[in-house]
């Protein structure tokens, strides 16, 4: 029975993504964003459970990619589509299709790329999804913040969609948040990033989420994670 726990967590991720997609169709973006956050938690838990229970296999890997495609590819694409469509730049709303299209390529590439066993090459789809899924939360609860002012500009959203989608299929090496142990010497970059992220979220709340994702890219480019 225990060997099925990781797959059940992955399916929970998928179900959250499907329900989130339903809410985007009904223009309830805040509920969709919360469900994306829950899907991300399940996505983290399935890998952790697989490592703890020492169960893994090709089905789990493929199932994880299929779930991620829905929760972290299709859903953020739908969120961005509705944000652009309701703006003065509605003509460009189909630019949002770059997110699911390049998410699919990113996930397929990850499954066959032997260089990504420990760290990542290109922005992971969950990170890209959280970046865009945070927009409805910022616009709803922090509408007077500087970040809200920026993302309320459709030209900014369109530009970010192109840049972040390309980042997923780029050759930029990015560190993973997976811990093999808790030794500081081997995880100092992870500890630094997590501490910085917690501090920013405490100070800026939802507005911190896109900043944290950009910091993740920045830290990776500056410190250049070595393969472990």
Secondary structure, DSSP 8 states (H G I E B T S, - for coil): -GGGHHHHHHHHHHHHHHHHHHHHHTT-HHHHHHHHHHHHHHHHHHHHHHHHHT---HHHHHHHHHHHHIIIIIHHHHHHHHHHHTSTTGGGGGGGHHHHHHHHHHHHHHHH-GGGSSSEES--HHHHHHHHHHHHHHHHH-TTSHHHHHHTSHHHHHHHHHHHHHHHTS--EE-----S---HHHHHHHHHHHHHHHHHHHHHGGGHHHHHHHHHHHHHHHH-----
